[in-house]
Amino acid sequence: MLAFFTYALLLSAVGFDLRSRRIPNYLTLPAMGLGILWSLAQGGLSAADASILGLFLGGALLFPLFALGKFGGGDVKLLAAIGALRGASFVWRATLLGAASGGLLAILLLIYRREIGRYLLGLYTGTYRTESTYPYSPAIALGVLLADMGWLL
């Protein structure tokens, strides 16, 4: 049940993020509450504690990058919601796999935009700068999918 809800949340968030570069609070905030309430109903206070720990860990993992202006608040809240729904251990694995996925997606986007040569030269010379960004929710979604598939046990 929670896996279904997690994927519905991710599909919605990715759709919004790709279309408008925003992830609405009306998607993420209720998911946080649902994760905690579901855990409480299924396993009592200790399960709810684990859900709350997942919520805080999920938010804390991206918050420093949000504070530096590198990520949007919607990405932070989406990862916090994943943590509330699936727990701290899961959100940790999903974040690591999402980071790797995000790097791969960034490389593919540079290739697609035909900027990879300038980027590699700029790494060598220290001159490459870009204002182009891309939504991070697809990387989060891919990280969740890979974590569900058992990658990075």
VOPAGU-2260 file (C-alpha; in pm, 1 decimal, decimal comma):
REM VOPAGU-2260
SITE   aa  ch    i         X         Y         Z
SITE  MET   A    0       0,0       0,0       0,0
SITE  LEU   A    1     272,5     249,9      94,3
SITE  ALA   A    2     476,5     154,7    -211,4
SITE  PHE   A    3     176,0     233,4    -433,4
SITE  PHE   A    4     124,5     567,1    -259,9
SITE  THR   A    5     498,0     642,4    -282,8
SITE  TYR   A    6     497,7     589,0    -658,8
SITE  ALA   A    7     178,3     791,3    -705,9
SITE  LEU   A    8     343,5    1074,0    -511,3
SITE  LEU   A    9     660,9    1048,1    -717,7
SITE  LEU   A   10     479,4    1040,6   -1051,9
SITE  SER   A   11     277,5    1346,6    -955,4
SITE  ALA   A   12     582,9    1531,5    -823,4
SITE  VAL   A   13     790,6    1454,7   -1133,3
SITE  GLY   A   14     504,5    1568,2   -1357,7
SITE  PHE   A   15     469,5    1897,8   -1173,6
SITE  ASP   A   16     844,6    1948,9   -1154,8
SITE  LEU   A   17     901,6    1886,9   -1525,1
SITE  ARG   A   18     611,0    2109,9   -1622,9
SITE  SER   A   19     646,6    2401,0   -1380,2
SITE  ARG   A   20     973,7    2343,2   -1191,1
SITE  ARG   A   21     772,6    2330,9    -867,1
SITE  ILE   A   22     650,6    2050,5    -642,2
SITE  PRO   A   23     336,0    2166,3    -464,4
SITE  ASN   A   24     302,7    2145,5     -88,1
SITE  TYR   A   25     -38,4    1984,7    -131,0
SITE  LEU   A   26     144,5    1676,0    -258,3
SITE  THR   A   27     427,9    1652,4      -9,0
SITE  LEU   A   28     282,8    1771,7     321,1
SITE  PRO   A   29     -12,6    1527,8     329,8
SITE  ALA   A   30     226,8    1246,9     231,8
SITE  MET   A   31     438,8    1326,6     537,0
SITE  GLY   A   32     133,5    1307,5     762,0
SITE  LEU   A   33       9,1     990,7     594,0
SITE  GLY   A   34     344,9     820,6     644,9
SITE  ILE   A   35     345,3     897,4    1016,6
SITE  LEU   A   36     -21,8     804,9    1066,6
SITE  TRP   A   37      13,8     481,6     868,2
SITE  SER   A   38     317,4     382,3    1072,5
SITE  LEU   A   39     134,4     464,4    1395,0
SITE  ALA   A   40    -166,5     255,6    1291,5
SITE  GLN   A   41      44,1     -39,4    1176,0
SITE  GLY   A   42     310,7     -53,7    1445,7
SITE  GLY   A   43     233,6     187,1    1726,1
SITE  LEU   A   44     455,6     456,9    1867,5
SITE  SER   A   45     786,5     288,5    1784,5
SITE  ALA   A   46     689,1     264,7    1417,0
SITE  ALA   A   47     573,0     626,0    1419,7
SITE  ASP   A   48     907,0     724,4    1571,8
SITE  ALA   A   49    1083,4     548,1    1285,6
SITE  SER   A   50     864,7     734,3    1035,4
SITE  ILE   A   51     940,2    1068,0    1200,7
SITE  LEU   A   52    1311,5     985,2    1195,5
SITE  GLY   A   53    1279,9     909,4     823,0
SITE  LEU   A   54    1102,9    1241,0     767,7
SITE  PHE   A   55    1376,9    1437,1     942,5
SITE  LEU   A   56    1658,0    1242,8     776,2
SITE  GLY   A   57    1502,4    1285,2     431,5
SITE  GLY   A   58    1472,3    1657,9     483,7
SITE  ALA   A   59    1814,6    1693,4     641,3
SITE  LEU   A   60    1994,5    1518,7     355,0
SITE  LEU   A   61    1902,6    1788,1     101,3
SITE  PHE   A   62    1857,5    2087,8     330,2
SITE  PRO   A   63    2221,7    2204,7     315,4
SITE  LEU   A   64    2202,8    2216,6     -64,9
SITE  PHE   A   65    1869,5    2399,0     -43,9
SITE  ALA   A   66    2027,7    2653,2     193,7
SITE  LEU   A   67    2303,9    2710,1     -64,0
SITE  GLY   A   68    2043,6    2764,9    -336,9
SITE  LYS   A   69    2132,7    2446,4    -526,6
SITE  PHE   A   70    1800,6    2264,6    -468,1
SITE  GLY   A   71    1442,7    2376,9    -438,1
SITE  GLY   A   72    1232,2    2340,7    -127,2
SITE  GLY   A   73    1001,4    2100,0    -308,5
SITE  ASP   A   74    1286,7    1852,3    -352,2
SITE  VAL   A   75    1363,6    1869,5      19,7
SITE  LYS   A   76     998,6    1816,6     114,8
SITE  LEU   A   77     960,3    1534,5    -138,3
SITE  LEU   A   78    1254,5    1347,0      12,1
SITE  ALA   A   79    1120,9    1415,0     363,1
SITE  ALA   A   80     784,4    1268,3     256,5
SITE  ILE   A   81     959,9     960,1     119,2
SITE  GLY   A   82    1136,2     926,5     453,4
SITE  ALA   A   83     806,9     951,3     643,1
SITE  LEU   A   84     646,1     692,3     417,4
SITE  ARG   A   85     932,1     443,8     394,7
SITE  GLY   A   86    1164,8     507,1     689,7
SITE  ALA   A   87    1516,5     632,1     755,2
SITE  SER   A   88    1708,5     333,1     621,2
SITE  PHE   A   89    1514,6     338,8     295,2
SITE  VAL   A   90    1542,5     715,1     242,7
SITE  TRP   A   91    1917,7     695,4     302,2
SITE  ARG   A   92    1960,2     431,4      29,1
SITE  ALA   A   93    1720,9     613,2    -205,1
SITE  THR   A   94    1912,3     938,8    -157,0
SITE  LEU   A   95    2248,3     780,0    -237,6
SITE  LEU   A   96    2105,4     608,5    -544,9
SITE  GLY   A   97    1923,5     928,8    -640,2
SITE  ALA   A   98    2248,3    1125,7    -621,4
SITE  ALA   A   99    2417,5     877,0    -853,0
SITE  SER   A  100    2115,0     886,6   -1083,8
SITE  GLY   A  101    2117,3    1267,1   -1076,7
SITE  GLY   A  102    2480,0    1271,0   -1184,2
SITE  LEU   A  103    2407,2    1033,8   -1470,4
SITE  LEU   A  104    2102,3    1237,1   -1574,9
SITE  ALA   A  105    2312,6    1555,4   -1567,7
SITE  ILE   A  106    2573,6    1397,0   -1795,3
SITE  LEU   A  107    2303,3    1277,7   -2034,0
SITE  LEU   A  108    2150,8    1626,5   -2036,8
SITE  LEU   A  109    2489,7    1781,8   -2115,8
SITE  ILE   A  110    2527,3    1538,3   -2403,8
SITE  TYR   A  111    2174,1    1611,2   -2527,1
SITE  ARG   A  112    2235,0    1987,5   -2509,6
SITE  ARG   A  113    2572,0    1939,8   -2681,2
SITE  GLU   A  114    2751,6    2106,2   -2391,1
SITE  ILE   A  115    2961,0    1810,1   -2278,4
SITE  GLY   A  116    3276,4    1921,6   -2463,3
SITE  ARG   A  117    3258,9    2273,8   -2320,3
SITE  TYR   A  118    3189,8    2128,6   -1976,6
SITE  LEU   A  119    3489,5    1893,8   -1984,4
SITE  LEU   A  120    3716,6    2169,4   -2116,3
SITE  GLY   A  121    3583,3    2402,3   -1847,8
SITE  LEU   A  122    3661,6    2146,0   -1578,2
SITE  TYR   A  123    4019,0    2143,5   -1701,9
SITE  THR   A  124    4053,2    2521,1   -1735,0
SITE  GLY   A  125    3813,9    2626,1   -1459,5
SITE  THR   A  126    3612,4    2841,3   -1698,1
SITE  TYR   A  127    3286,7    2650,9   -1759,6
SITE  ARG   A  128    2987,0    2816,0   -1602,3
SITE  THR   A  129    2625,4    2737,5   -1670,8
SITE  GLU   A  130    2300,1    2882,3   -1556,1
SITE  SER   A  131    2108,9    2584,8   -1689,6
SITE  THR   A  132    1951,1    2359,5   -1430,6
SITE  TYR   A  133    1720,0    2064,7   -1439,5
SITE  PRO   A  134    1453,4    1929,3   -1204,1
SITE  TYR   A  135    1587,8    1688,6    -944,1
SITE  SER   A  136    1266,3    1494,9    -876,6
SITE  PRO   A  137    1334,9    1246,5   -1161,0
SITE  ALA   A  138    1663,1    1156,4    -988,0
SITE  ILE   A  139    1480,4    1114,4    -655,9
SITE  ALA   A  140    1221,6     892,5    -825,8
SITE  LEU   A  141    1492,0     681,8    -990,5
SITE  GLY   A  142    1671,6     650,1    -656,0
SITE  VAL   A  143    1349,4     526,8    -491,4
SITE  LEU   A  144    1291,5     276,6    -771,4
SITE  LEU   A  145    1647,6     142,7    -747,6
SITE  ALA   A  146    1625,7     121,4    -366,9
SITE  ASP   A  147    1301,2     -74,5    -402,5
SITE  MET   A  148    1476,0    -308,7    -645,0
SITE  GLY   A  149    1731,8    -385,5    -374,8
SITE  TRP   A  150    2025,8    -187,5    -503,3
SITE  LEU   A  151    2264,1     -75,3    -230,9
SITE  LEU   A  152    2143,6    -311,7      39,0
